């Protein structure tokens, strides 16, 4: 039956190679500059587009697109002017009785209307005062409109009055903008630099990861068939079926990721105990200089999956590494290993007076063996460390 646990776990594992290729980072101006990861950065871009005299050379076309989306959510008998707004950023909307400042991301102001825009990833006021925004817009008798500009609609997060705000998503605006600049051949010829920027923006905010190639698509279909999930292609409506499948895969991927991290922690503990209780004595019985004086496993982050062998006589530190740390070290090693097997333990050696390594070697000690417990007469790690100590 489709959706059972074991086939789905097998599916997630089988799909990782093709999905990783699809998700692999490709050139995009926004990613290179790490732009679009903070609401202030995104607000800068949208404010630039909203300004009728902006260097985008689109006049007020984007402002009209934005106002068109806002008017769709307002009563049909009371639309607001479709253009003619001055654009401000980082506007203090707090009144005289407020305890502190409340800063709106973007404000559009005309003689008749003030539009206060809160830009955030989700449709969430995230601590800002909806009544305060409304009151600010009403100053001097103007009509006040509050807008949530966001990547995702999440109505359950719209509380404390924010359920009354107009919601406009990035995708809605940018899809219309893409259609507009695609049809405007004159602008495309006149503004190649702006076109490049907007195309990068469309790819970053609309397209997401690159699509799989044809071989990966066929492999995906094969995996669906082999794991009993092919019936989903017959479900209707397909959009709902696709979302349900994505949610299910996401749940299983999360579980596998969490269990993977737990396993890495178990391996680290077992390897550290073995190094302290057995390997240290094995090495010190063979070394005449630079004996191991301390064994510890204190690193975090990328270097977390590592056990350190600190040595005397200012000799190079040796590391027992595995999993993600071994992969990271191999990527920066002066002579990286070809086709490394990350089910094994690796030995690396720290370069003298540097933070980098100058040697990496793969052992034949499997991570499953470490978890099961290495015997006291197993000398494979000892021999690998000794070889690393003397390697050129």
Phi and psi in degrees as a GROMACS rama.xvg file:
@    title "Ramachandran Plot"
@    xaxis  label "Phi"
@    yaxis  label "Psi"
@TYPE xy
-61.6213  139.687  UNK-2
95.9178  -3.30364  UNK-3
-68.0527  158.721  UNK-4
-66.6688  -50.9359  UNK-5
-63.1769  -46.6667  UNK-6
-60.3673  -37.1362  UNK-7
-68.1452  -39.7392  UNK-8
-61.2769  -41.6858  UNK-9
-64.6358  -38.2523  UNK-10
-63.1958  -48.4738  UNK-11
-57.3607  -44.8288  UNK-12
-62.4946  -42.4442  UNK-13
-67.6386  -31.3116  UNK-14
-83.7352  -13.8526  UNK-15
-54.3419  -45.3689  UNK-16
-59.0692  -47.8628  UNK-17
-70.0167  -38.5272  UNK-18
-67.0542  -36.436  UNK-19
-65.5383  -34.6746  UNK-20
-68.6306  -38.1605  UNK-21
-66.1203  -37.5322  UNK-22
-86.3558  -6.80336  UNK-23
-57.7791  140.005  UNK-24
-65.5573  129.353  UNK-25
-116.767  164.01  UNK-26
-61.1177  130.796  UNK-27
-154.921  131.376  UNK-28
-55.2797  -39.8631  UNK-29
-67.7875  -37.4121  UNK-30
-72.5257  -40.0034  UNK-31
-59.6112  -42.9056  UNK-32
-88.0325  3.4278  UNK-33
51.9551  39.8434  UNK-34
-94.8051  149.309  UNK-35
88.5709  7.88644  UNK-36
-97.5346  -1.79472  UNK-37
-139.297  142.664  UNK-38
-59.4774  -33.617  UNK-39
-63.6229  -39.7126  UNK-40
-63.9978  -45.6613  UNK-41
-65.6009  -39.4134  UNK-42
-60.0406  -38.7255  UNK-43
-58.2619  -43.532  UNK-44
-67.5612  -46.9424  UNK-45
-67.2441  -36.9954  UNK-46
-63.5042  -39.7804  UNK-47
-60.524  -44.7197  UNK-48
-66.5265  -34.9393  UNK-49
-72.8028  -22.1321  UNK-50
-74.8537  125.486  UNK-51
-65.0772  -24.2366  UNK-52
-104.94  21.0698  UNK-53
-69.6142  159.989  UNK-54
-71.0654  -0.567472  UNK-55
-68.5727  -16.9022  UNK-56
63.3606  25.8941  UNK-57
-99.8021  6.21865  UNK-58
55.116  -131.173  UNK-59
-101.877  21.8915  UNK-60
-61.0831  -44.0017  UNK-61
-71.6215  -36.4087  UNK-62
-59.6798  -39.677  UNK-63
-66.3954  -38.9568  UNK-64
-60.4008  -46.6844  UNK-65
-60.9914  -48.1882  UNK-66
-65.7059  -30.8088  UNK-67
-63.3349  -42.7262  UNK-68
-66.3548  -38.9829  UNK-69
-63.7825  -45.1128  UNK-70
-64.1003  -28.0772  UNK-71
-63.5643  -25.7764  UNK-72
-96.3859  -4.14516  UNK-73
-97.3918  160.417  UNK-74
-55.1207  134.664  UNK-75
-60.5905  -26.2528  UNK-76
-83.7506  -4.3325  UNK-77
-136.018  57.9375  UNK-78
-72.4313  161.308  UNK-79
-104.607  159.387  UNK-80
-53.4385  139.187  UNK-81
-80.2323  -5.59533  UNK-82
-164.766  -175.111  UNK-83
90.4205  25.4266  UNK-84
-103.861  140.731  UNK-85
-87.5492  139.579  UNK-86
-110.207  125.619  UNK-87
-122.533  159.264  UNK-88
-128.875  156.49  UNK-89
51.2416  59.7257  UNK-90
-98.6635  129.116  UNK-91
-76.8641  113.403  UNK-92
-102.179  3.29822  UNK-93
-71.4819  140.025  UNK-94
-83.4676  -179.018  UNK-95
-65.9537  -22.9617  UNK-96
-96.1515  4.22779  UNK-97
-73.6018  151.229  UNK-98
-81.062  -20.8565  UNK-99
-159.995  179.744  UNK-100
-75.0478  145.831  UNK-101
-128.266  109.391  UNK-102
-100.483  120.442  UNK-103
-85.7395  143.334  UNK-104
-68.6452  -47.9053  UNK-105
-139.315  140.637  UNK-106
-130.249  129.545  UNK-107
-107.838  126.11  UNK-108
-126.442  133.219  UNK-109
-132.756  173.119  UNK-110
-60.2511  -24.4177  UNK-111
-106.487  -27.431  UNK-112
-136.587  145.191  UNK-113
-122.843  126.476  UNK-114
-110.499  117.421  UNK-115
-100.878  120.812  UNK-116
-111.243  124.931  UNK-117
-106.12  117.717  UNK-118
-101.17  125.242  UNK-119
-156.313  160.841  UNK-120
-59.9716  -43.2327  UNK-121
-112.136  164.481  UNK-122
-76.1375  78.9874  UNK-123
-144.038  129.429  UNK-124
-68.6866  -14.1531  UNK-125
32.1138  57.2492  UNK-126
94.5576  -12.9171  UNK-127
-77.3138  158.308  UNK-128
-92.2986  110.981  UNK-129
-62.6509  -47.9515  UNK-130
-58.3995  -35.3926  UNK-131
-65.9719  -39.7863  UNK-132
-64.79  -43.0293  UNK-133
-62.1376  -45.4417  UNK-134
-62.6847  -39.4281  UNK-135
-61.3869  -42.2933  UNK-136
-66.9093  -24.7525  UNK-137
-82.8654  -1.87352  UNK-138
-59.5882  145.659  UNK-139
58.1466  28.3089  UNK-140
74.7503  13.4857  UNK-141
-79.0133  161.765  UNK-142
-80.4333  136.908  UNK-143
-110.324  130.586  UNK-144
-130.719  130.268  UNK-145
-110.676  132.058  UNK-146
-124.902  135.904  UNK-147
-100.113  111.337  UNK-148
-97.3427  122.026  UNK-149
-152.604  167.536  UNK-150
-81.8674  -32.865  UNK-151
-137  139.772  UNK-152
-81.5324  121.645  UNK-153
-136.288  82.9122  UNK-154
-60.9217  -27.4885  UNK-155
-66.3965  -17.3961  UNK-156
-90.4455  -5.77901  UNK-157
-87.5548  88.9021  UNK-158
-120.863  175.732  UNK-159
56.3808  39.7901  UNK-160
96.4466  -16.9181  UNK-161
-68.9351  -12.7987  UNK-162
-67.3461  -15.4629  UNK-163
-90.7553  -6.96956  UNK-164
-75.7753  151.769  UNK-165
-75.8647  134.078  UNK-166
-109.942  126.696  UNK-167
-130.048  129.507  UNK-168
-97.3518  155.591  UNK-169
-55.0636  -45.7154  UNK-170
-60.6503  -42.583  UNK-171
-59.2437  -46.2872  UNK-172
-69.0006  -46.2205  UNK-173
-72.7904  -30.8069  UNK-174
-62.3922  -43.9467  UNK-175
-65.9216  -39.3173  UNK-176
-65.3849  -40.5561  UNK-177
-61.7962  -42.4698  UNK-178
-62.6854  -39.2545  UNK-179
-64.4038  -49.3767  UNK-180
-74.1097  -24.142  UNK-181
-66.7479  -37.8134  UNK-182
-81.9478  -19.9484  UNK-183
-91.8355  85.3525  UNK-184
-66.0459  -35.4996  UNK-185
-61.7879  -46.6038  UNK-186
-63.5817  -39.2546  UNK-187
-62.7639  -37.5767  UNK-188
-71.5354  -39.3946  UNK-189
-76.4846  -27.5169  UNK-190
-127.82  62.7027  UNK-191
-64.5311  -33.3907  UNK-192
-70.3155  -42.5779  UNK-193
-64.9083  -37.7197  UNK-194
-61.3857  -44.044  UNK-195
-59.9684  -44.8738  UNK-196
-60.5751  -46.9057  UNK-197
-66.6492  -36.6772  UNK-198
-64.061  -38.2772  UNK-199
-63.6715  -39.3509  UNK-200
-64.9016  -43.8178  UNK-201
-60.0351  -45.1253  UNK-202
-63.661  -39.2138  UNK-203
-70.3107  -44.2081  UNK-204
-96.3897  -21.1603  UNK-205
-107.991  -41.7512  UNK-206
-90.593  -30.4331  UNK-207
67.6882  -149.074  UNK-208
-60.7953  152.433  UNK-209
-65.928  149.659  UNK-210
-69.4966  156.169  UNK-211
-70.6739  151.031  UNK-212
-76.9444  176.806  UNK-213
-64.733  -36.8836  UNK-214
-64.0363  -40.942  UNK-215
-68.2535  -34.7178  UNK-216
-64.7791  -42.9717  UNK-217
-66.2389  -39.9162  UNK-218
-62.751  -36.7361  UNK-219
-61.622  -47.9365  UNK-220
-60.8277  -43.4562  UNK-221
-59.7868  -43.5996  UNK-222
-63.6927  -40.7101  UNK-223
-57.5792  -43.4139  UNK-224
-68.0833  -43.6966  UNK-225
-69.2471  -25.1024  UNK-226
-103.505  11.3354  UNK-227
75.7637  20.6703  UNK-228
-105.841  2.83708  UNK-229
-65.4259  -24.9605  UNK-230
-58.5698  -23.6793  UNK-231
-61.2934  -26.1729  UNK-232
-66.4081  -17.0609  UNK-233
-96.4277  -5.59486  UNK-234
-70.3437  149.589  UNK-235
-132.61  143.381  UNK-236
-73.2503  147.709  UNK-237
-64.6273  -33.9766  UNK-238
-63.0463  -41.0838  UNK-239
-67.9941  -42.3886  UNK-240
-61.0112  -41.7623  UNK-241
-64.3262  -42.3522  UNK-242
-67.058  -40.9752  UNK-243
-62.0244  -41.667  UNK-244
-64.6878  -43.7413  UNK-245
-61.1264  -41.7218  UNK-246
-63.3141  -41.5696  UNK-247
-66.4559  -44.7123  UNK-248
-61.0178  -40.8447  UNK-249
-61.7817  -40.2904  UNK-250
-62.4949  -44.7855  UNK-251
-70.0553  -38.0675  UNK-252
-62.7047  -41.3721  UNK-253
-60.8357  -44.4389  UNK-254
-62.8987  -43.9901  UNK-255
-65.8525  -37.9602  UNK-256
-63.4791  -46.421  UNK-257
-63.9612  -41.6914  UNK-258
-68.0252  -33.3  UNK-259
-63.6207  -42.5097  UNK-260
-66.214  -38.6328  UNK-261
-62.0359  -40.5898  UNK-262
-65.6206  -40.9956  UNK-263
-58.8393  -41.1169  UNK-264
-64.6383  -39.7046  UNK-265
-64.4183  -41.4021  UNK-266
-63.8758  -43.0511  UNK-267
-60.2989  -44.8434  UNK-268
-63.8441  -43.1217  UNK-269
-66.1584  -40.5302  UNK-270
-68.8617  -38.4142  UNK-271
-64.2054  -44.4519  UNK-272
-63.352  -41.1113  UNK-273
-63.9854  -41.9463  UNK-274
-64.4496  -37.9978  UNK-275
-72.6439  -41.5717  UNK-276
-91.3517  -25.5643  UNK-277
-127.401  -55.6749  UNK-278
-62.4828  -39.2552  UNK-279
-59.361  -45.2285  UNK-280
-66.8476  -39.8239  UNK-281
-59.3827  -44.7582  UNK-282
-69.5276  -43.7794  UNK-283
-68.263  -22.4578  UNK-284
-75.5751  -17.9222  UNK-285
-106.819  -21.0479  UNK-286
-91.9286  134.773  UNK-287
-97.4866  -16.7582  UNK-288
-144.158  148.617  UNK-289
68.0613  43.2103  UNK-290
-67.9644  156.63  UNK-291
-75.0389  122.818  UNK-292
-106.734  -25.4959  UNK-293
-145.909  141.45  UNK-294
-121.647  126.063  UNK-295
-148.857  165.942  UNK-296
-142.442  73.6183  UNK-297
-107.114  -8.21108  UNK-298
-70.5135  156.984  UNK-299
-132.372  173.755  UNK-300
69.5981  -136.374  UNK-301
-59.807  -31.0386  UNK-302
-98.6706  16.839  UNK-303
-69.256  -29.5349  UNK-304
-94.358  68.3434  UNK-305
-154.712  140.895  UNK-306
-117.455  127.606  UNK-307
-98.6342  133.299  UNK-308
-108.854  99.353  UNK-309
-80.497  134.98  UNK-310
-118.595  155.897  UNK-311
-81.9929  175.399  UNK-312
61.342  27.7576  UNK-313
58.6668  25.645  UNK-314
-79.8533  158.348  UNK-315
-59.4786  138.403  UNK-316
-71.7625  142.649  UNK-317
-112.487  140.26  UNK-318
-119.907  137.827  UNK-319
-99.4277  115.139  UNK-320
-125.595  157.287  UNK-321
-156.938  165.528  UNK-322
54.4146  -132.483  UNK-323
-58.4161  -36.0494  UNK-324
-68.5874  -41.5288  UNK-325
-62.1436  -39.5084  UNK-326
-64.6985  -42.1012  UNK-327
-66.2517  -41.885  UNK-328
-66.7608  -39.2077  UNK-329
-64.7615  -32.7177  UNK-330
-67.0947  -26.726  UNK-331
-110.132  4.70397  UNK-332
-69.0586  145.957  UNK-333
-62.4517  -32.7259  UNK-334
-130.055  82.4362  UNK-335
-64.6689  151.973  UNK-336
-77.42  142.184  UNK-337
-91.5179  135.188  UNK-338
52.535  52.3342  UNK-339
-65.8256  149.946  UNK-340
-104.978  104.932  UNK-341
-82.6276  14.6184  UNK-342
-90.8611  2.37306  UNK-343
-110.669  165.755  UNK-344
-87.0396  141.231  UNK-345
-114.749  152.104  UNK-346
-113.687  129.547  UNK-347
-128.213  157.079  UNK-348
-126.245  131.528  UNK-349
-74.7452  136.995  UNK-350
-71.5167  142.253  UNK-351
-62.9978  130.24  UNK-352
59.1781  26.5198  UNK-353
-139.152  161.203  UNK-354
-87.9942  -11.471  UNK-355
-86.9834  175.156  UNK-356
-105.362  156.386  UNK-357
-122.113  8.7329  UNK-358
-158.497  137.584  UNK-359
-141.35  138.439  UNK-360
-144.16  144.73  UNK-361
-96.0832  132.525  UNK-362
-93.9027  173.644  UNK-363
-99.7904  16.0203  UNK-364
-85.9043  116.73  UNK-365
-81.3328  151.564  UNK-366
-64.3647  -33.0982  UNK-367
-65.2261  -32.2238  UNK-368
-68.9135  -39.1017  UNK-369
-61.1303  -44.323  UNK-370
-64.3129  -38.6337  UNK-371
-71.6575  -24.37  UNK-372
107.71  115.217  UNK-373
-81.9066  141.414  UNK-374
-77.7682  159.666  UNK-375
-68.9845  -19.0493  UNK-376
-99.6967  9.56001  UNK-377
-82.4942  117.328  UNK-378
-111.257  15.4509  UNK-379
-65.2468  -43.7813  UNK-380
-68.5536  -37.9036  UNK-381
-58.2394  -48.6576  UNK-382
-65.3013  -36.6027  UNK-383
-67.504  -38.561  UNK-384
-67.7916  -44.0932  UNK-385
-61.1849  -37.8061  UNK-386
-66.722  -37.9371  UNK-387
-66.6429  -36.626  UNK-388
-60.7754  -39.1165  UNK-389
-98.1214  -3.78399  UNK-390
-66.3317  148.335  UNK-391
